[in-house]
Amino acid sequence: MKKVQWVINGLVLAGVIALGGYHLLVKEKTVYVNIGRLMEEYEGMKDARQEYEKLSNQWQANLDTLISDWQEELKAYEKEHSGMTKKEKELKEELLLNKQQQINQYQEAIKLKAREEEQKLTQNAVNRINDFMEEFGKKNGYSIILGADGSGNLLYADKKIDITDLVLEGLQEEYKREHK
């Protein structure tokens, strides 16, 4: 009985040693990237933000023009309304109200379009980052690349395994090649 116990203990010990030796030989490579810094410094994300700002400013300028035109019409009506007939006043007030409602609808449509456009531009940059990260991880033999974003997903990691600079460098080079 004792011999069986010794054999079992020996097999378990051999298994633990073999498993430990395997892990030492395989040497899993785990690193992390600072997502906040990546999103802030990546040229593709900066360009996406600039493109969004350009579109947003254009939409706002159009809206400002519409509002200004409406205000001018309102001022003109206020100056002229004393000389108008009741029917003319009603017609002009209805026209002004309709125009104001159209401006409000346009403003709401712009807000929706702005959210969609921002999401689309941002998602394109995020997709490029994700694709790059997958290739970068395979190329460099990383088993896991974690993303530290400051929200508690990664509470601590040694700076020695922070590859944010390497990733940014590679992303910037790839982006410059594609946008020459």
PyMOL commands that place a pseudoatom at each C-alpha (Angstrom):
pseudoatom trace, name=CA, resn=MET, resi=1, chain=A, elem=C, hetatm=0, pos=[0.000, 0.000, 0.000]
pseudoatom trace, name=CA, resn=LYS, resi=2, chain=A, elem=C, hetatm=0, pos=[2.830, 2.349, 0.888]
pseudoatom trace, name=CA, resn=LYS, resi=3, chain=A, elem=C, hetatm=0, pos=[4.543, 1.544, -2.414]
pseudoatom trace, name=CA, resn=VAL, resi=4, chain=A, elem=C, hetatm=0, pos=[1.413, 2.621, -4.341]
pseudoatom trace, name=CA, resn=GLN, resi=5, chain=A, elem=C, hetatm=0, pos=[1.292, 5.863, -2.354]
pseudoatom trace, name=CA, resn=TRP, resi=6, chain=A, elem=C, hetatm=0, pos=[4.995, 6.502, -3.111]
pseudoatom trace, name=CA, resn=VAL, resi=7, chain=A, elem=C, hetatm=0, pos=[4.431, 5.846, -6.809]
pseudoatom trace, name=CA, resn=ILE, resi=8, chain=A, elem=C, hetatm=0, pos=[1.429, 8.184, -6.924]
pseudoatom trace, name=CA, resn=ASN, resi=9, chain=A, elem=C, hetatm=0, pos=[3.337, 10.910, -5.037]
pseudoatom trace, name=CA, resn=GLY, resi=10, chain=A, elem=C, hetatm=0, pos=[6.277, 10.454, -7.414]
pseudoatom trace, name=CA, resn=LEU, resi=11, chain=A, elem=C, hetatm=0, pos=[4.047, 10.750, -10.475]
pseudoatom trace, name=CA, resn=VAL, resi=12, chain=A, elem=C, hetatm=0, pos=[2.353, 13.890, -9.085]
pseudoatom trace, name=CA, resn=LEU, resi=13, chain=A, elem=C, hetatm=0, pos=[5.757, 15.421, -8.278]
pseudoatom trace, name=CA, resn=ALA, resi=14, chain=A, elem=C, hetatm=0, pos=[7.059, 14.563, -11.741]
pseudoatom trace, name=CA, resn=GLY, resi=15, chain=A, elem=C, hetatm=0, pos=[3.948, 16.135, -13.283]
pseudoatom trace, name=CA, resn=VAL, resi=16, chain=A, elem=C, hetatm=0, pos=[4.381, 19.355, -11.297]
pseudoatom trace, name=CA, resn=ILE, resi=17, chain=A, elem=C, hetatm=0, pos=[8.061, 19.547, -12.243]
pseudoatom trace, name=CA, resn=ALA, resi=18, chain=A, elem=C, hetatm=0, pos=[7.259, 18.873, -15.895]
pseudoatom trace, name=CA, resn=LEU, resi=19, chain=A, elem=C, hetatm=0, pos=[4.522, 21.538, -15.904]
pseudoatom trace, name=CA, resn=GLY, resi=20, chain=A, elem=C, hetatm=0, pos=[6.824, 24.071, -14.226]
pseudoatom trace, name=CA, resn=GLY, resi=21, chain=A, elem=C, hetatm=0, pos=[9.603, 23.259, -16.672]
pseudoatom trace, name=CA, resn=TYR, resi=22, chain=A, elem=C, hetatm=0, pos=[7.196, 23.667, -19.577]
pseudoatom trace, name=CA, resn=HIS, resi=23, chain=A, elem=C, hetatm=0, pos=[6.173, 27.131, -18.376]
pseudoatom trace, name=CA, resn=LEU, resi=24, chain=A, elem=C, hetatm=0, pos=[9.826, 28.114, -17.974]
pseudoatom trace, name=CA, resn=LEU, resi=25, chain=A, elem=C, hetatm=0, pos=[10.599, 26.979, -21.512]
pseudoatom trace, name=CA, resn=VAL, resi=26, chain=A, elem=C, hetatm=0, pos=[7.526, 28.465, -23.159]
pseudoatom trace, name=CA, resn=LYS, resi=27, chain=A, elem=C, hetatm=0, pos=[7.871, 31.765, -21.311]
pseudoatom trace, name=CA, resn=GLU, resi=28, chain=A, elem=C, hetatm=0, pos=[4.572, 33.457, -22.051]
pseudoatom trace, name=CA, resn=LYS, resi=29, chain=A, elem=C, hetatm=0, pos=[4.995, 37.103, -23.018]
pseudoatom trace, name=CA, resn=THR, resi=30, chain=A, elem=C, hetatm=0, pos=[2.429, 39.462, -21.526]
pseudoatom trace, name=CA, resn=VAL, resi=31, chain=A, elem=C, hetatm=0, pos=[2.639, 43.217, -22.084]
pseudoatom trace, name=CA, resn=TYR, resi=32, chain=A, elem=C, hetatm=0, pos=[0.323, 46.200, -21.914]
pseudoatom trace, name=CA, resn=VAL, resi=33, chain=A, elem=C, hetatm=0, pos=[-0.445, 49.400, -23.768]
pseudoatom trace, name=CA, resn=ASN, resi=34, chain=A, elem=C, hetatm=0, pos=[-1.663, 52.673, -22.269]
pseudoatom trace, name=CA, resn=ILE, resi=35, chain=A, elem=C, hetatm=0, pos=[-4.890, 53.121, -24.244]
pseudoatom trace, name=CA, resn=GLY, resi=36, chain=A, elem=C, hetatm=0, pos=[-5.413, 56.746, -23.195]
pseudoatom trace, name=CA, resn=ARG, resi=37, chain=A, elem=C, hetatm=0, pos=[-1.997, 57.757, -24.457]
pseudoatom trace, name=CA, resn=LEU, resi=38, chain=A, elem=C, hetatm=0, pos=[-2.455, 55.719, -27.613]
pseudoatom trace, name=CA, resn=MET, resi=39, chain=A, elem=C, hetatm=0, pos=[-5.753, 57.435, -28.429]
pseudoatom trace, name=CA, resn=GLU, resi=40, chain=A, elem=C, hetatm=0, pos=[-4.315, 60.858, -27.620]
pseudoatom trace, name=CA, resn=GLU, resi=41, chain=A, elem=C, hetatm=0, pos=[-1.061, 60.574, -29.566]
pseudoatom trace, name=CA, resn=TYR, resi=42, chain=A, elem=C, hetatm=0, pos=[-1.958, 58.371, -32.560]
pseudoatom trace, name=CA, resn=GLU, resi=43, chain=A, elem=C, hetatm=0, pos=[-1.976, 60.516, -35.710]
pseudoatom trace, name=CA, resn=GLY, resi=44, chain=A, elem=C, hetatm=0, pos=[-4.909, 58.564, -37.143]
pseudoatom trace, name=CA, resn=MET, resi=45, chain=A, elem=C, hetatm=0, pos=[-7.035, 59.511, -34.140]
pseudoatom trace, name=CA, resn=LYS, resi=46, chain=A, elem=C, hetatm=0, pos=[-5.841, 63.125, -34.274]
pseudoatom trace, name=CA, resn=ASP, resi=47, chain=A, elem=C, hetatm=0, pos=[-6.800, 63.311, -37.951]
pseudoatom trace, name=CA, resn=ALA, resi=48, chain=A, elem=C, hetatm=0, pos=[-10.194, 61.735, -37.208]
pseudoatom trace, name=CA, resn=ARG, resi=49, chain=A, elem=C, hetatm=0, pos=[-10.818, 64.406, -34.559]
pseudoatom trace, name=CA, resn=GLN, resi=50, chain=A, elem=C, hetatm=0, pos=[-9.758, 67.168, -36.959]
pseudoatom trace, name=CA, resn=GLU, resi=51, chain=A, elem=C, hetatm=0, pos=[-12.030, 65.811, -39.689]
pseudoatom trace, name=CA, resn=TYR, resi=52, chain=A, elem=C, hetatm=0, pos=[-14.923, 65.710, -37.230]
pseudoatom trace, name=CA, resn=GLU, resi=53, chain=A, elem=C, hetatm=0, pos=[-14.208, 69.278, -36.075]
pseudoatom trace, name=CA, resn=LYS, resi=54, chain=A, elem=C, hetatm=0, pos=[-14.128, 70.462, -39.688]
pseudoatom trace, name=CA, resn=LEU, resi=55, chain=A, elem=C, hetatm=0, pos=[-17.500, 68.863, -40.419]
pseudoatom trace, name=CA, resn=SER, resi=56, chain=A, elem=C, hetatm=0, pos=[-18.953, 70.092, -37.147]
pseudoatom trace, name=CA, resn=ASN, resi=57, chain=A, elem=C, hetatm=0, pos=[-17.835, 73.665, -37.819]
pseudoatom trace, name=CA, resn=GLN, resi=58, chain=A, elem=C, hetatm=0, pos=[-19.310, 73.530, -41.317]
pseudoatom trace, name=CA, resn=TRP, resi=59, chain=A, elem=C, hetatm=0, pos=[-22.663, 72.302, -39.981]
pseudoatom trace, name=CA, resn=GLN, resi=60, chain=A, elem=C, hetatm=0, pos=[-22.632, 74.970, -37.271]
pseudoatom trace, name=CA, resn=ALA, resi=61, chain=A, elem=C, hetatm=0, pos=[-21.860, 77.698, -39.837]
pseudoatom trace, name=CA, resn=ASN, resi=62, chain=A, elem=C, hetatm=0, pos=[-24.839, 76.549, -41.939]
pseudoatom trace, name=CA, resn=LEU, resi=63, chain=A, elem=C, hetatm=0, pos=[-27.063, 76.593, -38.864]
pseudoatom trace, name=CA, resn=ASP, resi=64, chain=A, elem=C, hetatm=0, pos=[-25.799, 80.034, -37.832]
pseudoatom trace, name=CA, resn=THR, resi=65, chain=A, elem=C, hetatm=0, pos=[-26.623, 81.358, -41.317]
pseudoatom trace, name=CA, resn=LEU, resi=66, chain=A, elem=C, hetatm=0, pos=[-30.140, 79.953, -41.163]
pseudoatom trace, name=CA, resn=ILE, resi=67, chain=A, elem=C, hetatm=0, pos=[-30.709, 81.435, -37.700]
pseudoatom trace, name=CA, resn=SER, resi=68, chain=A, elem=C, hetatm=0, pos=[-29.308, 84.804, -38.777]
pseudoatom trace, name=CA, resn=ASP, resi=69, chain=A, elem=C, hetatm=0, pos=[-31.584, 84.880, -41.843]
pseudoatom trace, name=CA, resn=TRP, resi=70, chain=A, elem=C, hetatm=0, pos=[-34.585, 84.007, -39.684]
pseudoatom trace, name=CA, resn=GLN, resi=71, chain=A, elem=C, hetatm=0, pos=[-33.710, 86.738, -37.171]
pseudoatom trace, name=CA, resn=GLU, resi=72, chain=A, elem=C, hetatm=0, pos=[-33.416, 89.282, -39.993]
pseudoatom trace, name=CA, resn=GLU, resi=73, chain=A, elem=C, hetatm=0, pos=[-36.847, 88.271, -41.286]
pseudoatom trace, name=CA, resn=LEU, resi=74, chain=A, elem=C, hetatm=0, pos=[-38.249, 88.578, -37.765]
pseudoatom trace, name=CA, resn=LYS, resi=75, chain=A, elem=C, hetatm=0, pos=[-36.774, 92.066, -37.349]
pseudoatom trace, name=CA, resn=ALA, resi=76, chain=A, elem=C, hetatm=0, pos=[-38.173, 93.129, -40.716]
pseudoatom trace, name=CA, resn=TYR, resi=77, chain=A, elem=C, hetatm=0, pos=[-41.581, 91.794, -39.735]
pseudoatom trace, name=CA, resn=GLU, resi=78, chain=A, elem=C, hetatm=0, pos=[-41.477, 93.658, -36.411]
pseudoatom trace, name=CA, resn=LYS, resi=79, chain=A, elem=C, hetatm=0, pos=[-40.729, 96.916, -38.272]
pseudoatom trace, name=CA, resn=GLU, resi=80, chain=A, elem=C, hetatm=0, pos=[-43.402, 96.384, -40.906]
pseudoatom trace, name=CA, resn=HIS, resi=81, chain=A, elem=C, hetatm=0, pos=[-46.147, 94.644, -38.964]
pseudoatom trace, name=CA, resn=SER, resi=82, chain=A, elem=C, hetatm=0, pos=[-47.961, 97.856, -37.978]
pseudoatom trace, name=CA, resn=GLY, resi=83, chain=A, elem=C, hetatm=0, pos=[-48.637, 98.626, -41.641]
pseudoatom trace, name=CA, resn=MET, resi=84, chain=A, elem=C, hetatm=0, pos=[-49.816, 95.117, -42.494]
pseudoatom trace, name=CA, resn=THR, resi=85, chain=A, elem=C, hetatm=0, pos=[-53.328, 93.803, -42.689]
pseudoatom trace, name=CA, resn=LYS, resi=86, chain=A, elem=C, hetatm=0, pos=[-54.454, 91.156, -40.253]
pseudoatom trace, name=CA, resn=LYS, resi=87, chain=A, elem=C, hetatm=0, pos=[-54.253, 88.519, -42.990]
pseudoatom trace, name=CA, resn=GLU, resi=88, chain=A, elem=C, hetatm=0, pos=[-50.704, 89.572, -43.975]
pseudoatom trace, name=CA, resn=LYS, resi=89, chain=A, elem=C, hetatm=0, pos=[-49.620, 89.449, -40.316]
pseudoatom trace, name=CA, resn=GLU, resi=90, chain=A, elem=C, hetatm=0, pos=[-51.062, 85.953, -39.876]
pseudoatom trace, name=CA, resn=LEU, resi=91, chain=A, elem=C, hetatm=0, pos=[-49.403, 84.733, -43.061]
pseudoatom trace, name=CA, resn=LYS, resi=92, chain=A, elem=C, hetatm=0, pos=[-46.009, 86.235, -42.151]
pseudoatom trace, name=CA, resn=GLU, resi=93, chain=A, elem=C, hetatm=0, pos=[-46.192, 84.881, -38.580]
pseudoatom trace, name=CA, resn=GLU, resi=94, chain=A, elem=C, hetatm=0, pos=[-47.015, 81.433, -39.930]
pseudoatom trace, name=CA, resn=LEU, resi=95, chain=A, elem=C, hetatm=0, pos=[-44.079, 81.625, -42.328]
pseudoatom trace, name=CA, resn=LEU, resi=96, chain=A, elem=C, hetatm=0, pos=[-41.737, 82.703, -39.522]
pseudoatom trace, name=CA, resn=LEU, resi=97, chain=A, elem=C, hetatm=0, pos=[-42.994, 79.920, -37.250]
pseudoatom trace, name=CA, resn=ASN, resi=98, chain=A, elem=C, hetatm=0, pos=[-42.568, 77.315, -40.009]
pseudoatom trace, name=CA, resn=LYS, resi=99, chain=A, elem=C, hetatm=0, pos=[-39.056, 78.524, -40.702]
pseudoatom trace, name=CA, resn=GLN, resi=100, chain=A, elem=C, hetatm=0, pos=[-38.218, 78.381, -36.988]
pseudoatom trace, name=CA, resn=GLN, resi=101, chain=A, elem=C, hetatm=0, pos=[-39.510, 74.799, -36.809]
pseudoatom trace, name=CA, resn=GLN, resi=102, chain=A, elem=C, hetatm=0, pos=[-37.435, 73.854, -39.859]
pseudoatom trace, name=CA, resn=ILE, resi=103, chain=A, elem=C, hetatm=0, pos=[-34.348, 75.351, -38.220]
pseudoatom trace, name=CA, resn=ASN, resi=104, chain=A, elem=C, hetatm=0, pos=[-35.056, 73.348, -35.047]
pseudoatom trace, name=CA, resn=GLN, resi=105, chain=A, elem=C, hetatm=0, pos=[-35.469, 70.148, -37.084]
pseudoatom trace, name=CA, resn=TYR, resi=106, chain=A, elem=C, hetatm=0, pos=[-32.246, 70.873, -38.963]
pseudoatom trace, name=CA, resn=GLN, resi=107, chain=A, elem=C, hetatm=0, pos=[-30.455, 71.461, -35.660]
pseudoatom trace, name=CA, resn=GLU, resi=108, chain=A, elem=C, hetatm=0, pos=[-31.650, 68.100, -34.306]
pseudoatom trace, name=CA, resn=ALA, resi=109, chain=A, elem=C, hetatm=0, pos=[-30.645, 66.377, -37.549]
pseudoatom trace, name=CA, resn=ILE, resi=110, chain=A, elem=C, hetatm=0, pos=[-27.177, 67.942, -37.276]
pseudoatom trace, name=CA, resn=LYS, resi=111, chain=A, elem=C, hetatm=0, pos=[-26.778, 66.678, -33.710]
pseudoatom trace, name=CA, resn=LEU, resi=112, chain=A, elem=C, hetatm=0, pos=[-27.682, 63.150, -34.791]
pseudoatom trace, name=CA, resn=LYS, resi=113, chain=A, elem=C, hetatm=0, pos=[-25.421, 63.312, -37.848]
pseudoatom trace, name=CA, resn=ALA, resi=114, chain=A, elem=C, hetatm=0, pos=[-22.577, 64.684, -35.700]
pseudoatom trace, name=CA, resn=ARG, resi=115, chain=A, elem=C, hetatm=0, pos=[-22.834, 61.773, -33.250]
pseudoatom trace, name=CA, resn=GLU, resi=116, chain=A, elem=C, hetatm=0, pos=[-22.916, 59.265, -36.115]
pseudoatom trace, name=CA, resn=GLU, resi=117, chain=A, elem=C, hetatm=0, pos=[-19.986, 60.887, -37.900]
pseudoatom trace, name=CA, resn=GLU, resi=118, chain=A, elem=C, hetatm=0, pos=[-17.892, 61.093, -34.730]
pseudoatom trace, name=CA, resn=GLN, resi=119, chain=A, elem=C, hetatm=0, pos=[-18.582, 57.440, -33.995]
pseudoatom trace, name=CA, resn=LYS, resi=120, chain=A, elem=C, hetatm=0, pos=[-17.730, 56.428, -37.564]
pseudoatom trace, name=CA, resn=LEU, resi=121, chain=A, elem=C, hetatm=0, pos=[-14.464, 58.379, -37.661]
pseudoatom trace, name=CA, resn=THR, resi=122, chain=A, elem=C, hetatm=0, pos=[-13.438, 57.162, -34.211]
pseudoatom trace, name=CA, resn=GLN, resi=123, chain=A, elem=C, hetatm=0, pos=[-14.376, 53.564, -34.987]
pseudoatom trace, name=CA, resn=ASN, resi=124, chain=A, elem=C, hetatm=0, pos=[-12.256, 53.638, -38.164]
pseudoatom trace, name=CA, resn=ALA, resi=125, chain=A, elem=C, hetatm=0, pos=[-9.231, 54.716, -36.119]
pseudoatom trace, name=CA, resn=VAL, resi=126, chain=A, elem=C, hetatm=0, pos=[-9.966, 52.124, -33.410]
pseudoatom trace, name=CA, resn=ASN, resi=127, chain=A, elem=C, hetatm=0, pos=[-10.269, 49.392, -36.061]
pseudoatom trace, name=CA, resn=ARG, resi=128, chain=A, elem=C, hetatm=0, pos=[-6.885, 50.374, -37.487]
pseudoatom trace, name=CA, resn=ILE, resi=129, chain=A, elem=C, hetatm=0, pos=[-5.366, 50.212, -34.008]
pseudoatom trace, name=CA, resn=ASN, resi=130, chain=A, elem=C, hetatm=0, pos=[-6.915, 46.801, -33.329]
pseudoatom trace, name=CA, resn=ASP, resi=131, chain=A, elem=C, hetatm=0, pos=[-5.712, 45.404, -36.652]
pseudoatom trace, name=CA, resn=PHE, resi=132, chain=A, elem=C, hetatm=0, pos=[-2.242, 46.778, -36.021]
pseudoatom trace, name=CA, resn=MET, resi=133, chain=A, elem=C, hetatm=0, pos=[-2.189, 45.369, -32.476]
pseudoatom trace, name=CA, resn=GLU, resi=134, chain=A, elem=C, hetatm=0, pos=[-3.078, 41.891, -33.713]
pseudoatom trace, name=CA, resn=GLU, resi=135, chain=A, elem=C, hetatm=0, pos=[-0.271, 41.885, -36.289]
pseudoatom trace, name=CA, resn=PHE, resi=136, chain=A, elem=C, hetatm=0, pos=[2.151, 43.532, -33.847]
pseudoatom trace, name=CA, resn=GLY, resi=137, chain=A, elem=C, hetatm=0, pos=[1.398, 40.905, -31.208]
pseudoatom trace, name=CA, resn=LYS, resi=138, chain=A, elem=C, hetatm=0, pos=[1.913, 38.009, -33.626]
pseudoatom trace, name=CA, resn=LYS, resi=139, chain=A, elem=C, hetatm=0, pos=[5.075, 39.532, -35.101]
pseudoatom trace, name=CA, resn=ASN, resi=140, chain=A, elem=C, hetatm=0, pos=[6.649, 40.092, -31.675]
pseudoatom trace, name=CA, resn=GLY, resi=141, chain=A, elem=C, hetatm=0, pos=[5.530, 36.801, -30.117]
pseudoatom trace, name=CA, resn=TYR, resi=142, chain=A, elem=C, hetatm=0, pos=[3.286, 38.278, -27.426]
pseudoatom trace, name=CA, resn=SER, resi=143, chain=A, elem=C, hetatm=0, pos=[0.795, 35.923, -25.845]
pseudoatom trace, name=CA, resn=ILE, resi=144, chain=A, elem=C, hetatm=0, pos=[-1.309, 38.709, -24.348]
pseudoatom trace, name=CA, resn=ILE, resi=145, chain=A, elem=C, hetatm=0, pos=[-1.428, 42.463, -24.884]
pseudoatom trace, name=CA, resn=LEU, resi=146, chain=A, elem=C, hetatm=0, pos=[-3.487, 44.149, -22.200]
pseudoatom trace, name=CA, resn=GLY, resi=147, chain=A, elem=C, hetatm=0, pos=[-4.968, 47.621, -22.474]
pseudoatom trace, name=CA, resn=ALA, resi=148, chain=A, elem=C, hetatm=0, pos=[-4.581, 49.950, -19.514]
pseudoatom trace, name=CA, resn=ASP, resi=149, chain=A, elem=C, hetatm=0, pos=[-7.186, 52.675, -19.716]
pseudoatom trace, name=CA, resn=GLY, resi=150, chain=A, elem=C, hetatm=0, pos=[-7.287, 54.052, -16.197]
pseudoatom trace, name=CA, resn=SER, resi=151, chain=A, elem=C, hetatm=0, pos=[-10.712, 52.593, -15.426]
pseudoatom trace, name=CA, resn=GLY, resi=152, chain=A, elem=C, hetatm=0, pos=[-9.424, 49.814, -13.218]
pseudoatom trace, name=CA, resn=ASN, resi=153, chain=A, elem=C, hetatm=0, pos=[-9.075, 47.018, -15.766]
pseudoatom trace, name=CA, resn=LEU, resi=154, chain=A, elem=C, hetatm=0, pos=[-5.348, 46.896, -15.108]
pseudoatom trace, name=CA, resn=LEU, resi=155, chain=A, elem=C, hetatm=0, pos=[-4.571, 48.040, -11.605]
pseudoatom trace, name=CA, resn=TYR, resi=156, chain=A, elem=C, hetatm=0, pos=[-0.822, 47.621, -11.733]
pseudoatom trace, name=CA, resn=ALA, resi=157, chain=A, elem=C, hetatm=0, pos=[1.794, 46.631, -14.253]
pseudoatom trace, name=CA, resn=ASP, resi=158, chain=A, elem=C, hetatm=0, pos=[5.535, 47.036, -14.246]
pseudoatom trace, name=CA, resn=LYS, resi=159, chain=A, elem=C, hetatm=0, pos=[6.680, 49.769, -16.645]
pseudoatom trace, name=CA, resn=LYS, resi=160, chain=A, elem=C, hetatm=0, pos=[9.107, 47.225, -18.139]
pseudoatom trace, name=CA, resn=ILE, resi=161, chain=A, elem=C, hetatm=0, pos=[6.209, 45.548, -19.936]
pseudoatom trace, name=CA, resn=ASP, resi=162, chain=A, elem=C, hetatm=0, pos=[4.626, 48.832, -21.167]
pseudoatom trace, name=CA, resn=ILE, resi=163, chain=A, elem=C, hetatm=0, pos=[4.967, 48.752, -24.969]
pseudoatom trace, name=CA, resn=THR, resi=164, chain=A, elem=C, hetatm=0, pos=[2.958, 51.919, -25.658]
pseudoatom trace, name=CA, resn=ASP, resi=165, chain=A, elem=C, hetatm=0, pos=[5.972, 53.692, -27.198]
pseudoatom trace, name=CA, resn=LEU, resi=166, chain=A, elem=C, hetatm=0, pos=[6.697, 50.766, -29.522]
pseudoatom trace, name=CA, resn=VAL, resi=167, chain=A, elem=C, hetatm=0, pos=[3.068, 50.520, -30.590]
pseudoatom trace, name=CA, resn=LEU, resi=168, chain=A, elem=C, hetatm=0, pos=[2.771, 54.260, -31.176]
pseudoatom trace, name=CA, resn=GLU, resi=169, chain=A, elem=C, hetatm=0, pos=[5.944, 54.255, -33.238]
pseudoatom trace, name=CA, resn=GLY, resi=170, chain=A, elem=C, hetatm=0, pos=[4.681, 51.398, -35.396]
pseudoatom trace, name=CA, resn=LEU, resi=171, chain=A, elem=C, hetatm=0, pos=[1.199, 52.883, -35.771]
pseudoatom trace, name=CA, resn=GLN, resi=172, chain=A, elem=C, hetatm=0, pos=[2.596, 56.284, -36.752]
pseudoatom trace, name=CA, resn=GLU, resi=173, chain=A, elem=C, hetatm=0, pos=[4.900, 54.730, -39.353]
pseudoatom trace, name=CA, resn=GLU, resi=174, chain=A, elem=C, hetatm=0, pos=[2.057, 52.680, -40.833]
pseudoatom trace, name=CA, resn=TYR, resi=175, chain=A, elem=C, hetatm=0, pos=[-0.236, 55.708, -40.880]
pseudoatom trace, name=CA, resn=LYS, resi=176, chain=A, elem=C, hetatm=0, pos=[2.373, 57.878, -42.607]
pseudoatom trace, name=CA, resn=ARG, resi=177, chain=A, elem=C, hetatm=0, pos=[2.945, 55.198, -45.269]
pseudoatom trace, name=CA, resn=GLU, resi=178, chain=A, elem=C, hetatm=0, pos=[-0.774, 54.971, -45.972]
pseudoatom trace, name=CA, resn=HIS, resi=179, chain=A, elem=C, hetatm=0, pos=[-1.338, 58.749, -46.050]
pseudoatom trace, name=CA, resn=LYS, resi=180, chain=A, elem=C, hetatm=0, pos=[1.535, 60.049, -48.148]
for i in range(1, 180): cmd.bond("trace and resi %d" % i, "trace and resi %d" % (i + 1))
show_as sticks, trace
zoom trace
